[in-house]
Structure formats: C-alpha cells, structure tokens
Amino acid sequence: MDLSRVIIGQIVTEKAERLKGSRTYTLKVANQSTKIDVKAALKRYYDVDALDVRVMRVGSKSRDIRSGVMEKRHPYKKMIVRLDAKSKPLDIAAFKV
C-alpha cells in the first residue's frame, strides 16, 4: 500500500485529547492499512517512532426507515498509537514530502 495514503487524519474527541498527555494518539486510517504500514508512515512522513499500535474497526450506524435502511455513519478503521518517549509529539499538519 502507498504509505502516503495510509493515515487519513486524526480523531478529535474528549478521550483522544486526554490520551495525548500520555503520548497516545488516535488516527483514522485507510481500511486496507496494517499496523506495519502505520508505523512506517509515521516514521517516514512525520519523523516519530511508534512503540505500539492498536487497531479498531468502527462499525456503521444505521437506522430503519419505511423504504429500507438509512446509513448515518460509514464504517472506518482507527488505530491508537503510542509514541516513544524520545520522539517528538505528533503534528499531523507537518507532513514531510
């Protein structure tokens, strides 16, 4: 997989903001990406070292309506990444080419 398309963006929630204090970041990633792809993309494009990566699939949210089912939220994959103590903080806006 092309490493420049692995990380889609950062997930911003109250819990994700609390975890930043312990150098843990929550990222929305491509559905085909693996833990190894995410570690390599973080190292190559953001110059940070990931200690461990946890994977979660968030299911779609749907609602029944008269003519069938309406999908309110599409399914996606997210990863929780803990950075090494020696690496700098992750800044998603600082994408290196």
C-alpha positions as CSV (number, residue, x, y, z in Angstrom):
1,M,0.0,0.0,0.0
2,D,1.1,3.6,-0.7
3,L,2.4,4.9,2.6
4,S,1.3,8.5,1.8
5,R,-2.4,7.3,1.8
6,V,-2.3,5.3,5.0
7,I,-3.2,8.0,7.5
8,I,-6.4,9.8,6.7
9,G,-6.5,12.1,9.7
10,Q,-6.6,12.5,13.5
11,I,-9.7,11.7,15.5
12,V,-10.6,14.5,17.9
13,T,-12.7,13.5,20.9
14,E,-12.5,14.2,24.6
15,K,-10.9,10.8,25.3
16,A,-8.4,11.3,22.4
17,E,-7.4,14.7,23.8
18,R,-6.9,13.2,27.3
19,L,-4.7,10.4,25.9
20,K,-2.3,13.0,24.3
21,G,-0.8,13.6,27.7
22,S,0.5,10.1,27.7
23,R,1.9,10.4,24.2
24,T,-1.0,8.3,22.7
25,Y,-2.7,9.5,19.5
26,T,-5.9,8.3,17.8
27,L,-5.7,8.2,14.0
28,K,-8.3,7.4,11.3
29,V,-6.6,5.2,8.7
30,A,-7.3,3.5,5.4
31,N,-9.3,0.2,5.6
32,Q,-6.5,-1.8,3.9
33,S,-3.7,-0.5,6.1
34,T,-1.9,-2.6,8.7
35,K,0.0,-1.9,11.9
36,I,3.3,-2.2,10.0
37,D,2.0,0.3,7.3
38,V,1.1,2.9,10.0
39,K,4.4,2.6,11.8
40,A,6.3,3.0,8.6
41,A,4.2,6.0,7.5
42,L,4.7,7.7,10.9
43,K,8.4,7.2,10.7
44,R,8.7,8.3,7.1
45,Y,6.3,11.3,6.9
46,Y,6.1,12.6,10.5
47,D,9.5,11.5,11.9
48,V,8.2,9.9,15.0
49,D,8.7,6.4,16.5
50,A,5.7,4.3,17.5
51,L,6.0,1.9,20.4
52,D,2.8,0.1,19.8
53,V,-0.3,0.3,17.6
54,R,-3.8,-0.9,18.5
55,V,-6.4,-1.5,15.8
56,M,-10.2,-1.0,16.0
57,R,-12.9,-1.2,13.3
58,V,-15.8,1.2,13.9
59,G,-19.0,-0.2,12.5
60,S,-21.6,1.8,10.6
61,K,-24.5,3.3,12.3
62,S,-27.8,2.7,10.6
63,R,-31.5,3.5,11.2
64,D,-34.6,1.7,9.9
65,I,-36.9,3.8,7.7
66,R,-40.0,2.9,5.8
67,S,-38.3,2.2,2.5
68,G,-35.3,0.3,4.0
69,V,-32.3,1.2,6.0
70,M,-30.5,4.6,6.1
71,E,-26.8,4.6,6.9
72,K,-26.0,7.5,9.2
73,R,-22.2,6.8,9.6
74,H,-19.9,4.9,7.4
75,P,-17.6,2.2,8.8
76,Y,-14.0,3.1,9.2
77,K,-10.8,1.8,10.8
78,K,-8.9,3.6,13.6
79,M,-5.6,3.0,15.3
80,I,-4.4,4.1,18.7
81,V,-0.7,4.8,18.5
82,R,1.6,5.2,21.5
83,L,4.8,7.1,20.7
84,D,8.3,6.5,22.1
85,A,9.4,8.8,25.0
86,K,12.4,10.1,22.9
87,S,10.4,11.0,19.8
88,K,8.8,14.4,19.3
89,P,5.0,15.0,19.6
90,L,2.9,14.1,16.6
91,D,1.8,17.0,14.5
92,I,-0.5,15.8,11.6
93,A,-0.2,19.1,9.8
94,A,3.6,18.7,9.5
95,F,3.6,16.2,6.6
96,K,7.1,15.7,5.2
97,V,7.4,15.1,1.4
